[in-house]
Amino acid sequence: MRAHLALTRSGDVDRIAKVKQALTDHRLNLASHSFSPTIMGQGTEIGEIVIRQYLLIRAGGLELNHALLLALGEKDGRVVFYLPKEWRDVLEQHGFKVAHFRSSVLWKLYIFAVWLYGVLQIIKIAFAGMRSRQNTNHKPKRHVFFADLGPGNLPQEENDSQSHDVVSWYLQWSDRAVGIKEVRHAVSKARPVFVGGVEVLPTKKVLPELAGGRAVVKYLLWGLRASIIAAFDCFRGRWWHALLLNEAALAAQVRAQPTDFLAQEYLFHNSSWIYRPLWTYEAKKRGSAITFYFYSTNCENFKRPGGYPQLGYGWKAMNWPHYLVWDDCQADFVRRAVGIEANISIVGPIWFQSSAAVLPRFVSTAVAIFDVSPMRQSRYSILGVDYEYYIPEICERFLSHISDATSHLDVIMLWKRKRTLGAMAHPRYRYFSERLSEQEHVVLVDPDISAFRVIESSYAVISMPFTSTALIARALGKPSIYYDSTGRLQRDDRAAHGIEIISGPEELNGWLSKVLAEYWA
């Protein structure tokens, strides 16, 4: 926290972000012939990007931010963190002092730990196959699989509205996989439901277990060979095979499956945008579609007076084979990240989370408000943000201005927070929220309720820049703006996706009055 405060005061708040961007772009000095096909499989030809992606999520996440801030917060502080030599050199190029010996020891211990975990993963998969009653003669129904979902991302029984979850969106999408009978996910304790004749049901794991003794023996022989190669390479300084042994175990599991046992399509969302799992290359080779979809559009950095900054951490390292985006602006974002050759489908707003909770009743005209809850300082400091906007002062000003305007015009402020306030929310914001929610014209909405339902019940929408709700409102034909209470944002920022940016109470009051007059006309 002390280091973050010092960076803010010095105007160098984006220092951490610049390092993370450099790690994203820095190609590892790994020759193509240094990758073992036994371990890398279908990822052999693009081994460098696979390894860089995995490093970014395993060694380049928030823990690295924490280590960098610790070094900055101490006099003559040095970074002590498990990183390969190349990445430690990048840190030094950005002005950080690095404790190379200690970091090298930690890196070697980390590599040994992940190698051991990979060996255990191989044994675990083999034993699961031995216990499995799966029969290769009984083919599963044609299905798709959604990765990394939660209970709120599944179809809900809603009395007053359609369930706006991602599975329901997919099943009404005209370009979904053809002839599927099931949608599978890994949400534990979820009960099977039917949506439009398609069963939505949980499964314990993303990949089916090995079927038959021959497949298990073949897999164990592969595992023995791969473990030896990875261990031997470690002694030669080639750490990447040990790093990926756990992922290689899953890829080998896919290779051992009959093609009909795999899903017709595997879908991943933009909360895990950096690393494309190694096994997906094998699945794609065997005919499965691999699709990456955006459930939100708030992915870009704010434009500065001097122009646009670099893309944020990890985006330029993506290499998904198919992207589902909301509009042309997001398609342009993907092309700037991965190249003009990206395979992109523009599909409009993608539903993601829904809830069966009842929408509050109100007797007056309502304007829907969507803000961003600021995190407590201890958590926020570690995020390494490069532009200070989602902070308590600005969030409070955003809500206060809107509260004054809606109260003056005698309309309901239908306020849906981004998430339930918990221990991670800033205490100042929590206190302010409690006081604001007591106002007569303010109606709080359960954060789990779909933004679609809230917007459908409103006559206009005001969103904090640059949340996705403004685009949902536009798609639903509702007047929609971004409100910038600071006047700092650039009105032509492409991150707004063409949504008008209103600055200051005077403009806000004028826009609300105009929209209300048109509503009652």
KEVEXKE-477251 format. One record per residue (C-alpha): residue number from 0; x, y, z. Coordinates in steps of 0.001 Angstrom, whole numbers, padded with zeros to 6 digits. Each point is the difference from the previous one (the first is absolute). Layout:
<rs>
- NUM  X  Y  Z .
...
</rs>
This chain:
<rs>
- 0  000000  000000  000000 .
- 1  002870  002364  000774 .
- 2  001608  -000692  -003370 .
- 3  -003281  000498  -001856 .
- 4  -000543  003330  001737 .
- 5  003510  001100  -000956 .
- 6  -000609  -000945  -003643 .
- 7  -003265  001944  -000003 .
- 8  001563  003123  001455 .
- 9  002919  -000128  -002433 .
- 10  -002271  -000362  -003024 .
- 11  001520  -003397  -000751 .
- 12  -003056  -002073  000903 .
- 13  000248  -001966  -003262 .
- 14  003472  -001353  000764 .
- 15  -001234  -003472  000951 .
- 16  -002288  -000124  -003023 .
- 17  002902  000857  -002333 .
- 18  002029  -002904  001365 .
- 19  -002913  -002384  -000496 .
- 20  -000482  001245  -003557 .
- 21  003701  -000578  -000674 .
- 22  -000242  -003578  001287 .
- 23  -003026  -000550  -002238 .
- 24  001906  001111  -003097 .
- 25  003421  -001462  000833 .
- 26  000602  -003115  -002075 .
- 27  001877  -002661  001911 .
- 28  003287  -001039  -001559 .
- 29  -001110  -003544  -000730 .
- 30  000899  -001685  -003283 .
- 31  -002718  -002024  -001720 .
- 32  002138  -003162  000110 .
- 33  000186  000210  003812 .
- 34  -003599  -001151  000470 .
- 35  -000744  -003683  000527 .
- 36  -002950  -001272  -002106 .
- 37  -000597  -002610  002696 .
- 38  -000910  002739  002460 .
- 39  -001151  002862  -002218 .
- 40  -002012  -002078  -002487 .
- 41  -001964  002259  -002357 .
- 42  001512  003008  001756 .
- 43  003539  -000859  -001102 .
- 44  000083  002405  -002952 .
- 45  -001144  002927  002139 .
- 46  001719  -001053  003214 .
- 47  001328  003465  000848 .
- 48  -003411  001687  000163 .
- 49  -001490  -002926  001964 .
- 50  002769  000234  002594 .
- 51  -000144  003805  000139 .
- 52  -003762  -000088  000569 .
- 53  000388  -002538  002797 .
- 54  002755  002038  001626 .
- 55  -002183  003104  -000128 .
- 56  -002751  -001656  002029 .
- 57  002229  -002020  002348 .
- 58  002891  002368  000672 .
- 59  -001227  003324  -001336 .
- 60  -003210  000555  001928 .
- 61  -000866  001937  003139 .
- 62  002735  -001718  002019 .
- 63  002588  001589  -002276 .
- 64  -001683  003389  000488 .
- 65  000305  -000561  003733 .
- 66  003708  -000816  -000276 .
- 67  000673  003070  -002147 .
- 68  -001809  002283  002434 .
- 69  001845  -001499  002962 .
- 70  003300  000807  -001715 .
- 71  -001118  003567  -000722 .
- 72  -001297  000496  003540 .
- 73  003332  -000714  001673 .
- 74  003201  002013  -000114 .
- 75  002326  -001681  -002483 .
- 76  -002596  -002752  -000334 .
- 77  000556  -002875  -002409 .
- 78  -002502  -002232  -001730 .
- 79  000004  -003520  001412 .
- 80  -002284  -002181  -002069 .
- 81  -000011  -003265  -001941 .
- 82  000734  001124  -003559 .
- 83  002136  -001325  -002856 .
- 84  003208  001887  -000730 .
- 85  -001445  001684  -003106 .
- 86  -002858  001547  001935 .
- 87  002285  001135  002797 .
- 88  002032  001844  -002631 .
- 89  -003172  001705  -001249 .
- 90  -000683  001262  003537 .
- 91  003480  001485  000164 .
- 92  -000530  001702  -003343 .
- 93  -002969  001759  001602 .
- 94  002013  001277  002919 .
- 95  -000670  -002702  002598 .
- 96  002778  -001476  002077 .
- 97  -000147  -003793  000048 .
- 98  001408  -002446  002518 .
- 99  001132  -002466  -002657 .
- 100  001365  -002753  002240 .
- 101  -003045  -000227  002255 .
- 102  -002370  000322  -002963 .
- 103  001902  -002714  -001871 .
- 104  -000278  -002372  002971 .
- 105  -003736  000692  000264 .
- 106  -000404  -000580  -003731 .
- 107  001722  -003386  000157 .
- 108  -002093  -001040  002985 .
- 109  -003131  001114  -001837 .
- 110  000923  -001989  -003099 .
- 111  000623  -003102  002112 .
- 112  -003369  000476  001698 .
- 113  -001931  000338  -003280 .
- 114  001859  -003003  -001465 .
- 115  -000997  -002064  003033 .
- 116  -003574  001250  -000339 .
- 117  000039  -001052  -003647 .
- 118  001128  -003520  000948 .
- 119  -002797  -000226  002571 .
- 120  -002478  001240  -002596 .
- 121  001028  -002788  -002367 .
- 122  -000459  -002596  002751 .
- 123  -003348  001501  000971 .
- 124  -001330  -000105  -003565 .
- 125  001180  -003591  -000441 .
- 126  -001618  -001213  003247 .
- 127  -003234  001809  -000867 .
- 128  000013  -001887  -003293 .
- 129  000522  -003302  001805 .
- 130  -003016  000640  002223 .
- 131  -002119  001351  -002818 .
- 132  -002865  -002031  -001349 .
- 133  000014  001983  -003207 .
- 134  -000450  -002226  -003035 .
- 135  001235  001010  -003421 .
- 136  -002963  -001825  -001530 .
- 137  -002459  002420  001604 .
- 138  000511  003315  -001714 .
- 139  -001073  003142  001868 .
- 140  -002592  002313  -001461 .
- 141  001190  002856  -002156 .
- 142  000816  002797  002423 .
- 143  001862  003240  000638 .
- 144  001902  000943  003147 .
- 145  000160  003364  001767 .
- 146  003145  000555  002055 .
- 147  000267  001991  003235 .
- 148  -003677  000664  000695 .
- 149  -001676  000699  003334 .
- 150  -003569  -000677  001188 .
- 151  -001174  003412  -001242 .
- 152  001133  -000815  -003537 .
- 153  -002533  -002829  -000338 .
- 154  -003678  000220  -001053 .
- 155  -002193  001395  002770 .
- 156  -003714  -000400  000614 .
- 157  -001189  003601  -000183 .
- 158  -003683  000847  000257 .
- 159  000052  003412  -001645 .
- 160  002738  -000289  -002597 .
- 161  002191  -002211  -002110 .
- 162  003147  -001317  001627 .
- 163  002895  002076  -001353 .
- 164  002776  -002498  000713 .
- 165  002694  -000976  -002478 .
- 166  -001322  -003522  -000559 .
- 167  -003440  001347  -000925 .
- 168  001685  002508  -002300 .
- 169  001948  -002738  -001714 .
- 170  -003048  -002180  -000525 .
- 171  -001853  002828  -001775 .
- 172  003056  000959  -002083 .
- 173  -000512  -000857  -003654 .
- 174  003639  -001083  -000524 .
- 175  000269  -002421  002910 .
- 176  001344  -003504  -000535 .
- 177  -002414  -002048  -002111 .
- 178  -001921  -002970  001364 .
- 179  001042  000247  003640 .
- 180  -002075  -001815  002590 .
- 181  001851  001148  003143 .
- 182  001773  003017  001427 .
- 183  002507  -001032  002661 .
- 184  001735  002022  002702 .
- 185  001962  -000640  003191 .
- 186  -002201  001851  002514 .
- 187  -000258  -002413  002913 .
- 188  -003413  -000720  001532 .
- 189  -001842  001591  -002916 .
- 190  -003028  -002007  -000993 .
- 191  -000653  -000967  -003632 .
- 192  -002554  002143  -001837 .
- 193  -001406  000063  -003515 .
- 194  000087  003127  -002163 .
- 195  -001686  -000259  -003377 .
- 196  000330  -003767  -000024 .
- 197  003724  000070  000857 .
- 198  001102  -001364  003369 .
- 199  002303  002223  002048 .
- 200  001828  -002176  002493 .
- 201  003105  -000011  002211 .
- 202  002984  -002253  -000443 .
- 203  002854  -000511  002412 .
- 204  002784  000833  -002445 .
- 205  000542  001814  -003267 .
- 206  001492  -003078  -001669 .
- 207  -001444  -003533  000042 .
- 208  001921  -002656  001882 .
- 209  002121  -002582  -001759 .
- 210  -002012  -002958  -001207 .
- 211  001392  -003528  -000046 .
- 212  003141  -001676  001296 .
- 213  001889  000459  -003252 .
- 214  -000504  003786  000093 .
- 215  001161  000148  003630 .
- 216  003163  -002024  -000679 .
- 217  000817  002091  -003053 .
- 218  -000540  003165  002014 .
- 219  002245  -001200  002846 .
- 220  002785  -000832  -002446 .
- 221  -000292  003486  -001447 .
- 222  000012  001477  003523 .
- 223  003166  -001862  000954 .
- 224  001791  001187  -003115 .
- 225  -001221  003598  000352 .
- 226  000980  000180  003682 .
- 227  003524  -001242  -000749 .
- 228  000435  002431  -002898 .
- 229  -001185  002921  002126 .
- 230  002272  -000949  002908 .
- 231  003041  -000558  -002224 .
- 232  -000567  003312  -001783 .
- 233  -000094  001826  003332 .
- 234  003602  -001054  000636 .
- 235  000887  001494  -003379 .
- 236  -001667  003301  000871 .
- 237  -003026  -000683  -002228 .
- 238  -002668  000660  002599 .
- 239  -003008  000447  -002284 .
- 240  -000890  -003678  -000307 .
- 241  -000205  -000400  003776 .
- 242  -002065  003192  000174 .
- 243  -002562  -001401  -002450 .
- 244  -000017  -003643  001102 .
- 245  -003323  000438  001795 .
- 246  -001552  001554  -003125 .
- 247  001603  -002643  -002199 .
- 248  -001706  -002669  002133 .
- 249  -003392  001426  -000976 .
- 250  001007  000274  -003644 .
- 251  001026  -003674  -000006 .
- 252  -003359  -000830  001563 .
- 253  -001716  001618  -002979 .
- 254  002171  -001966  -002457 .
- 255  -001047  -003223  001734 .
- 256  -003721  000696  -000497 .
- 257  -002160  -001313  -002824 .
- 258  -000943  003034  -002085 .
- 259  -003709  -000439  000736 .
- 260  000658  000413  003728 .
- 261  001144  003603  -000386 .
- 262  -002333  002992  -000062 .
- 263  -000991  001535  -003310 .
- 264  001029  003349  001455 .
- 265  001879  001246  003077 .
- 266  -000773  003553  001063 .
- 267  002210  002265  002150 .
- 268  -000779  003531  001217 .
- 269  002046  003153  000389 .
- 270  000672  -000295  003731 .
- 271  002777  -002416  -001055 .
- 272  001214  001641  -003150 .
- 273  003737  -000618  000031 .
- 274  000650  -003727  000052 .
- 275  -001504  -002334  -002558 .
- 276  000282  -003484  001570 .
- 277  002430  -002338  -001722 .
- 278  -002668  -002687  -000304 .
- 279  -002157  002246  -002207 .
- 280  002511  -000392  -002840 .
- 281  -000544  -003758  000156 .
- 282  -003785  000403  000182 .
- 283  -000019  002326  -002997 .
- 284  002138  -002462  -001961 .
- 285  -002635  -002650  000714 .
- 286  -002872  002156  -001230 .
- 287  -001194  001958  003051 .
- 288  -000598  003727  -000402 .
- 289  001802  002219  002518 .
- 290  -001850  003263  000588 .
- 291  000904  003015  002118 .
- 292  -002872  002363  000811 .
- 293  -000160  003433  001607 .
- 294  -002744  000385  002601 .
- 295  001067  003636  000541 .
- 296  001633  002845  -001907 .
- 297  001854  001863  002763 .
- 298  003407  -001286  -001126 .
- 299  001857  003050  -001264 .
- 300  002119  002595  001763 .
- 301  -001226  003592  000212 .
- 302  001205  002371  -002703 .
- 303  002376  002667  001286 .
- 304  000281  003625  -001215 .
- 305  003095  -001075  -001923 .
- 306  -001631  -003007  -001633 .
- 307  -000654  -003651  000688 .
- 308  002230  -002095  002279 .
- 309  001091  -003512  -000847 .
- 310  -002463  -002842  000333 .
- 311  -000298  -001425  003489 .
- 312  001744  -003008  001493 .
- 313  -000260  -003223  -001951 .
- 314  -002223  001030  -002897 .
- 315  002743  -000128  -002638 .
- 316  000919  -003538  001028 .
- 317  -003396  -001465  -000939 .
- 318  -000332  -002507  -002845 .
- 319  -003530  -001403  000226 .
- 320  -001268  -001443  -003298 .
- 321  -003429  001710  000142 .
- 322  -001202  003132  001809 .
- 323  -003614  000995  000669 .
- 324  -000274  003774  000487 .
- 325  -002801  002512  000522 .
- 326  000602  002520  -002758 .
- 327  002445  001450  -002507 .
- 328  001844  001929  002729 .
- 329  000773  -003176  001907 .
- 330  000967  -001750  -003219 .
- 331  002492  002812  -000588 .
- 332  001338  -000496  003537 .
- 333  000635  -003692  -000678 .
- 334  001736  000758  -003291 .
- 335  002253  002548  001699 .
- 336  000857  -002653  002579 .
- 337  000626  -003073  -002145 .
- 338  000105  001176  -003628 .
- 339  -002302  000586  -002936 .
- 340  -000129  -003726  -000725 .
- 341  -002094  -000658  003131 .
- 342  -003134  -002078  -000594 .
- 343  -002754  002197  001470 .
- 344  -003799  -000256  000105 .
- 345  -002051  003052  000999 .
- 346  -003019  -001293  001922 .
- 347  -001315  002938  002062 .
- 348  -000156  000065  003824 .
- 349  000634  -003435  001500 .
- 350  -002057  -000857  003064 .
- 351  002036  -001318  002897 .
- 352  -001521  000060  003481 .
- 353  -003585  -000176  001175 .
- 354  -001955  -000454  003190 .
- 355  -003504  -001043  000989 .
- 356  -000110  002775  002609 .
- 357  -003023  002281  -000225 .
- 358  000562  003441  -001497 .
- 359  -001100  002720  002470 .
- 360  -003315  001695  -000702 .
- 361  -000185  003766  -000444 .
- 362  -002835  002342  -000896 .
- 363  001842  002664  -001938 .
- 364  002117  000361  -003110 .
- 365  003441  -001502  000540 .
- 366  003450  000568  -001411 .
- 367  002398  -002929  000351 .
- 368  003394  000767  001533 .
- 369  003068  -002226  -000283 .
- 370  003167  000895  001884 .
- 371  003233  -001812  000874 .
- 372  000655  -000857  003649 .
- 373  003519  001104  001037 .
- 374  002137  -002507  001877 .
- 375  001563  000544  003388 .
- 376  003450  001557  -000270 .
- 377  001951  -003093  001052 .
- 378  -001479  -001936  -002933 .
- 379  -000133  002863  -002497 .
- 380  003708  000767  000442 .
- 381  000975  -003462  -001223 .
- 382  -002030  000223  -003218 .
- 383  002637  002145  -001687 .
- 384  -002525  002242  -001771 .
- 385  001451  002554  -002381 .
- 386  -002730  002663  000392 .
- 387  -001692  000944  003256 .
- 388  -003728  000158  -000741 .
- 389  -001875  -002709  001908 .
- 390  000798  001532  003378 .
- 391  -002387  001036  002831 .
- 392  000127  003752  -000688 .
- 393  -000999  -000373  -003659 .
- 394  -002575  -002714  000639 .
- 395  -001659  002097  002709 .
- 396  -000059  003063  -002251 .
- 397  -001563  -002064  -002797 .
- 398  -002815  -001182  002246 .
- 399  -000506  003322  001783 .
- 400  -000438  001950  -003232 .
- 401  -002497  -002539  -001321 .
- 402  -001867  -000094  003314 .
- 403  -000387  003773  -000031 .
- 404  -001184  000020  -003607 .
- 405  -002545  -002822  000367 .
- 406  -001323  001430  003266 .
- 407  -000470  003421  -001604 .
- 408  -001932  -001519  -002912 .
- 409  -002036  -002247  002313 .
- 410  001051  -003280  -001643 .
- 411  001178  -003237  001532 .
- 412  003731  -000704  000111 .
- 413  -000016  -003759  -000675 .
- 414  003487  -000833  001194 .
- 415  001633  -003341  -000778 .
- 416  003460  -000439  001445 .
- 417  002503  -002135  -001880 .
- 418  000241  -002538  002818 .
- 419  -001063  -000591  003590 .
- 420  002026  002166  002356 .
- 421  002300  -002179  002026 .
- 422  003244  000304  001887 .
- 423  001851  000952  -003195 .
- 424  -002093  003138  -000554 .
- 425  001508  003266  001215 .
- 426  -001438  000867  003456 .
- 427  -000536  003623  -001056 .
- 428  -002089  -001158  -002939 .
- 429  -001966  -002437  002163 .
- 430  -000868  002779  002441 .
- 431  -001004  002333  -002823 .
- 432  -002120  -002731  -001618 .
- 433  -001902  -000619  003223 .
- 434  -000855  003687  000349 .
- 435  -000983  000384  -003650 .
- 436  -002233  -003079  000021 .
- 437  -002091  001608  002747 .
- 438  -001151  002766  -002349 .
- 439  -003672  -000287  -000988 .
- 440  000641  000261  -003740 .
- 441  002721  -002677  000029 .
- 442  -000963  -003635  -000662 .
- 443  002746  -002601  000461 .
- 444  000067  -003001  -002323 .
- 445  001509  -003369  000896 .
- 446  003423  -000030  -001744 .
- 447  -000640  -003558  -001230 .
- 448  -003051  001048  -002024 .
- 449  000766  000252  -003692 .
- 450  000712  003504  -001286 .
- 451  -002408  -000778  -002865 .
- 452  -002955  -000241  002397 .
- 453  000933  003248  001727 .
- 454  000408  001865  -003282 .
- 455  -003282  -001341  -001371 .
- 456  -001754  001499  003056 .
- 457  001558  003442  -000507 .
- 458  -000508  002876  -002393 .
- 459  003696  000948  -000181 .
- 460  003385  -001300  001102 .
- 461  003044  001730  001494 .
- 462  003179  -002050  000280 .
- 463  003411  000642  001458 .
- 464  002656  000053  -002736 .
- 465  000499  -002427  -001618 .
- 466  -002274  -002752  001278 .
- 467  -001865  -002280  -002398 .
- 468  -003467  000964  001196 .
- 469  -000007  003099  -002213 .
- 470  000274  -002241  -003057 .
- 471  -002735  -002340  001256 .
- 472  -002286  003021  000385 .
- 473  000745  001132  -003543 .
- 474  -000760  -003482  -001310 .
- 475  -003342  000082  001850 .
- 476  -000847  003400  -001459 .
- 477  000361  001955  003242 .
- 478  001636  003455  000240 .
- 479  003488  -000671  001346 .
- 480  003029  002045  001040 .
- 481  003250  -000278  001879 .
- 482  000225  002565  002772 .
- 483  003454  001346  000840 .
- 484  -000253  001983  003225 .
- 485  003631  001131  -000241 .
- 486  000190  001553  -003450 .
- 487  003314  -001820  -000482 .
- 488  -001058  -002508  -002652 .
- 489  000428  000578  -003708 .
- 490  -003382  000222  -001712 .
- 491  001269  -001776  -003112 .
- 492  001407  -002969  001930 .
- 493  -000544  -003128  -002117 .
- 494  -000595  -001978  003208 .
- 495  -003458  001665  000119 .
- 496  -001050  -001967  -003122 .
- 497  -001787  003054  -001336 .
- 498  -002050  000624  003170 .
- 499  -000200  003698  000879 .
- 500  002136  001156  002944 .
- 501  -001666  002647  002191 .
- 502  002173  002075  002357 .
- 503  -001109  001990  003038 .
- 504  -003332  000569  001799 .
- 505  -001234  002632  -002444 .
- 506  000269  -002262  -003022 .
- 507  -001445  -002888  001995 .
- 508  -003076  001989  001041 .
- 509  -000506  001216  -003556 .
- 510  000202  -003501  -001458 .
- 511  -002349  -001503  002584 .
- 512  -002548  002810  -000469 .
- 513  000060  -000433  -003779 .
- 514  -000363  -003773  000155 .
- 515  -002806  000222  002561 .
- 516  -001876  002511  -002173 .
- 517  000298  -002331  -002993 .
- 518  -001164  -002913  002142 .
- 519  -003177  001788  001058 .
- 520  -000665  001533  -003431 .
</rs>
